Amino acid sequence: QAGEIDTYWIQADEGQTLTFEAVSGHGPFDPSLSLYEPSGSWFDSAKLNRLAFLDEPLYFPGLSTDARLVHRFSRSGKYCLKLAAFSGMGGPDFTYELRIVPGETPAPSLRPTVEPAWDERRFTRLFEKDWLAKLGRRGMTEAPGAPEIYRAGGLAEVQSVTAPALIEGAIARPAEVHSVRLKVDKPQDLVLEIETPAATMPRFNPVVRVLEPGGAEIVTNVYTKLNNNGLYMMKMIQAKTAFSLHAPGEYRVEIRDITTGRAGADFHYRVLLRRKIPHIGKVEAVEDHVNLEPGRSKPVTIHVDREEDFAGFVAVIAENLPAGVSAITGIENPAEKPPLPNGGKVERYTARTQTTVLMLVAAPDATPSETPAMVRVIARPVVDGRMGDAIAVKEIPVMVVARRPS
């Protein structure tokens, strides 16, 4: 129920350490834990006094909201543990699992989980050896060879690099700034990508700046725009930035944390400097299942990111459809979005997103299915009349269900 607090009494020994973990069984349910002792007060001898409270170790998008509380008991006795939803929400699907473990269990990871779907605009995606080749396949274009790897930081002399280059280092001391020289022999459209292999946002917030020979900043991975409601500046660091260098020369690339006070042995970074490779980026199917009545249709909405000025076609195909179901393309009525009057240099930091729709249509005589068919939705690039390999696949359970009485 909304506002419900579940209470558990436990027995603990003097000097004992226990770990309490509340694991949510429902996405919107954010559990919290509170530990009390019945030590009373001058006006109520049975009053419960709170010893400890924890919602989650760190709240940040992509991190778990499960609660974990570690406590060492100074004396033996009975203690009260209370579990509730942090926001006071509730419902029949707000299920949880409560674990009480002797000792201290390993702390949860403060690194967002890497999803299997393609998302190149996250600091936690990995620059594998064939990263540039993968980008080329997604755009059906020839990609450069593997980048040369350089080490930055420490007492080493500032190095000169040429694109493509992969710069690796760690911000191990507060206020530390690492630098390399970027040599450019002709005007180029470049892309700056950042990976954080260990510590990541919000603990480690890498900032990369490109400076001209005179020291003026040309570009940075900090996206700045004006908030039109509060009329204040908003700044967000980005894992990918596109920019152009219009003159040959030697530029300076600086890498640091966004603060001057935070650093650590796990503040590792990998900065990839490369030329622009037009390609298809993230492809997302919105619906996670479809139930169709005979004679009816429903859409599967597909969002496609065009990265780095990809100008080819994107073919979207549905395979393994249930008997009596067909797929045709459709166009939804787009929402009219006003342009951002103060959006800053948004083209540097975002892809161009397009939306298409696959209409799943059940024939009037389609037979209701007993089990769902796993329909494969596939996206493929098409450039100069040639169709490339499948670059995105999502399986969606689709069923034909009995027609509801009118």
Solvent accessible surface area in square Angstrom, and as a share of the most:
residue,aa,sasa,rsa
1,Q,158,0.70
2,A,80,0.62
3,G,53,0.51
4,E,84,0.38
5,I,99,0.50
6,D,37,0.19
7,T,66,0.38
8,Y,82,0.31
9,W,120,0.42
10,I,23,0.11
11,Q,114,0.51
12,A,0,0.00
13,D,84,0.44
14,E,125,0.56
15,G,30,0.29
16,Q,56,0.25
17,T,36,0.21
18,L,11,0.05
19,T,0,0.00
20,F,0,0.00
21,E,25,0.11
22,A,0,0.00
23,V,44,0.25
24,S,28,0.18
25,G,56,0.54
26,H,50,0.23
27,G,75,0.72
28,P,79,0.50
29,F,9,0.04
30,D,29,0.15
31,P,0,0.00
32,S,10,0.06
33,L,0,0.00
34,S,14,0.09
35,L,0,0.00
36,Y,41,0.16
37,E,22,0.10
38,P,62,0.39
39,S,60,0.39
40,G,13,0.12
41,S,41,0.27
42,W,234,0.82
43,F,135,0.56
44,D,59,0.31
45,S,101,0.65
46,A,75,0.58
47,K,77,0.32
48,L,52,0.26
49,N,41,0.21
50,R,143,0.52
51,L,68,0.34
52,A,21,0.16
53,F,82,0.34
54,L,54,0.27
55,D,19,0.10
56,E,18,0.08
57,P,61,0.38
58,L,54,0.27
59,Y,153,0.58
60,F,52,0.22
61,P,101,0.64
62,G,51,0.49
63,L,20,0.10
64,S,69,0.44
65,T,38,0.22
66,D,43,0.22
67,A,1,0.01
68,R,30,0.11
69,L,12,0.06
70,V,49,0.28
71,H,37,0.17
72,R,159,0.58
73,F,2,0.01
74,S,79,0.51
75,R,127,0.46
76,S,65,0.42
77,G,23,0.22
78,K,116,0.49
79,Y,8,0.03
80,C,0,0.00
81,L,0,0.00
82,K,54,0.23
83,L,4,0.02
84,A,23,0.18
85,A,14,0.11
86,F,125,0.52
87,S,79,0.51
88,G,32,0.31
89,M,98,0.44
90,G,28,0.26
91,G,25,0.24
92,P,142,0.89
93,D,72,0.37
94,F,35,0.14
95,T,73,0.43
96,Y,62,0.24
97,E,91,0.41
98,L,40,0.20
99,R,104,0.38
100,I,70,0.36
101,V,49,0.28
102,P,99,0.62
103,G,31,0.30
104,E,122,0.55
105,T,26,0.15
106,P,123,0.78
107,A,74,0.57
108,P,54,0.34
109,S,84,0.54
110,L,66,0.33
111,R,61,0.22
112,P,12,0.07
113,T,95,0.55
114,V,80,0.46
115,E,100,0.45
116,P,137,0.86
117,A,64,0.49
118,W,52,0.18
119,D,39,0.20
120,E,3,0.01
121,R,68,0.25
122,R,72,0.26
123,F,17,0.07
124,T,5,0.03
125,R,16,0.06
126,L,98,0.49
127,F,13,0.05
128,E,81,0.37
129,K,194,0.82
130,D,60,0.31
131,W,16,0.06
132,L,5,0.02
133,A,41,0.32
134,K,55,0.23
135,L,0,0.00
136,G,2,0.02
137,R,122,0.45
138,R,14,0.05
139,G,5,0.04
140,M,37,0.17
141,T,55,0.32
142,E,149,0.67
143,A,25,0.20
144,P,32,0.20
145,G,56,0.54
146,A,80,0.62
147,P,27,0.17
148,E,110,0.50
149,I,101,0.51
150,Y,32,0.12
151,R,142,0.52
152,A,11,0.09
153,G,23,0.22
154,G,56,0.54
155,L,188,0.93
156,A,71,0.55
157,E,146,0.66
158,V,46,0.27
159,Q,58,0.26
160,S,44,0.28
161,V,1,0.00
162,T,75,0.43
163,A,33,0.25
164,P,37,0.24
165,A,0,0.00
166,L,8,0.04
167,I,0,0.00
168,E,35,0.16
169,G,2,0.01
170,A,20,0.16
171,I,1,0.00
172,A,51,0.39
173,R,137,0.50
174,P,82,0.51
175,A,66,0.51
176,E,24,0.11
177,V,71,0.41
178,H,7,0.03
179,S,18,0.11
180,V,1,0.00
181,R,73,0.27
182,L,1,0.00
183,K,102,0.43
184,V,9,0.05
185,D,117,0.61
186,K,124,0.53
187,P,85,0.54
188,Q,44,0.20
189,D,69,0.36
190,L,0,0.00
191,V,0,0.00
192,L,1,0.00
193,E,0,0.00
194,I,0,0.00
195,E,3,0.01
196,T,0,0.00
197,P,51,0.32
198,A,36,0.28
199,A,7,0.05
200,T,6,0.03
201,M,45,0.20
202,P,41,0.26
203,R,74,0.27
204,F,0,0.00
205,N,22,0.11
206,P,0,0.00
207,V,4,0.02
208,V,0,0.00
209,R,61,0.22
210,V,0,0.00
211,L,12,0.06
212,E,69,0.31
213,P,102,0.64
214,G,75,0.73
215,G,45,0.43
216,A,52,0.40
217,E,84,0.38
218,I,51,0.26
219,V,2,0.01
220,T,19,0.11
221,N,1,0.00
222,V,26,0.15
223,Y,12,0.05
224,T,44,0.26
225,K,50,0.21
226,L,47,0.23
227,N,29,0.15
228,N,65,0.33
229,N,147,0.75
230,G,44,0.42
231,L,128,0.64
232,Y,120,0.46
233,M,110,0.49
234,M,57,0.26
235,K,139,0.59
236,M,67,0.30
237,I,18,0.09
238,Q,40,0.18
239,A,4,0.03
240,K,2,0.01
241,T,0,0.00
242,A,21,0.16
243,F,12,0.05
244,S,41,0.26
245,L,3,0.02
246,H,152,0.68
247,A,53,0.41
248,P,79,0.49
249,G,30,0.29
250,E,69,0.31
251,Y,15,0.06
252,R,94,0.34
253,V,0,0.00
254,E,28,0.12
255,I,0,0.00
256,R,71,0.26
257,D,3,0.01
258,I,81,0.41
259,T,56,0.33
260,T,98,0.57
261,G,58,0.56
262,R,110,0.40
263,A,29,0.22
264,G,17,0.17
265,A,88,0.68
266,D,51,0.26
267,F,0,0.00
268,H,73,0.32
269,Y,2,0.01
270,R,47,0.17
271,V,0,0.00
272,L,3,0.01
273,L,0,0.00
274,R,0,0.00
275,R,100,0.36
276,K,45,0.19
277,I,0,0.00
278,P,48,0.30
279,H,0,0.00
280,I,0,0.00
281,G,0,0.00
282,K,72,0.31
283,V,29,0.17
284,E,81,0.36
285,A,9,0.07
286,V,79,0.46
287,E,45,0.20
288,D,94,0.49
289,H,105,0.47
290,V,6,0.03
291,N,62,0.32
292,L,0,0.00
293,E,19,0.08
294,P,9,0.06
295,G,40,0.38
296,R,146,0.53
297,S,50,0.32
298,K,92,0.39
299,P,59,0.37
300,V,2,0.01
301,T,19,0.11
302,I,1,0.01
303,H,58,0.26
304,V,7,0.04
305,D,24,0.13
306,R,31,0.11
307,E,2,0.01
308,E,18,0.08
309,D,103,0.53
310,F,4,0.02
311,A,94,0.73
312,G,14,0.14
313,F,155,0.65
314,V,36,0.21
315,A,23,0.18
316,V,26,0.15
317,I,58,0.29
318,A,19,0.15
319,E,72,0.32
320,N,93,0.48
321,L,52,0.26
322,P,17,0.11
323,A,93,0.72
324,G,41,0.39
325,V,14,0.08
326,S,57,0.37
327,A,33,0.25
328,I,100,0.51
329,T,104,0.60
330,G,18,0.18
331,I,174,0.88
332,E,86,0.39
333,N,142,0.73
334,P,88,0.56
335,A,80,0.62
336,E,160,0.72
337,K,171,0.73
338,P,113,0.71
339,P,119,0.75
340,L,105,0.52
341,P,100,0.63
342,N,58,0.30
343,G,8,0.08
344,G,48,0.46
345,K,107,0.45
346,V,55,0.32
347,E,121,0.54
348,R,52,0.19
349,Y,9,0.04
350,T,64,0.37
351,A,22,0.17
352,R,133,0.49
353,T,79,0.46
354,Q,81,0.36
355,T,60,0.35
356,T,43,0.25
357,V,7,0.04
358,L,8,0.04
359,M,47,0.21
360,L,3,0.01
361,V,46,0.27
362,A,1,0.01
363,A,35,0.27
364,P,107,0.68
365,D,123,0.64
366,A,8,0.06
367,T,105,0.61
368,P,65,0.41
369,S,35,0.22
370,E,168,0.76
371,T,97,0.57
372,P,64,0.40
373,A,24,0.19
374,M,79,0.35
375,V,2,0.01
376,R,84,0.31
377,V,12,0.07
378,I,10,0.05
379,A,2,0.01
380,R,74,0.27
381,P,0,0.00
382,V,25,0.15
383,V,32,0.18
384,D,132,0.69
385,G,75,0.72
386,R,134,0.49
387,M,92,0.41
388,G,9,0.08
389,D,95,0.49
390,A,51,0.40
391,I,25,0.13
392,A,22,0.17
393,V,74,0.43
394,K,77,0.33
395,E,91,0.41
396,I,1,0.01
397,P,39,0.24
398,V,0,0.00
399,M,45,0.20
400,V,1,0.01
401,V,46,0.26
402,A,69,0.54
403,R,137,0.50
404,R,181,0.66
405,P,130,0.82
406,S,162,1.04
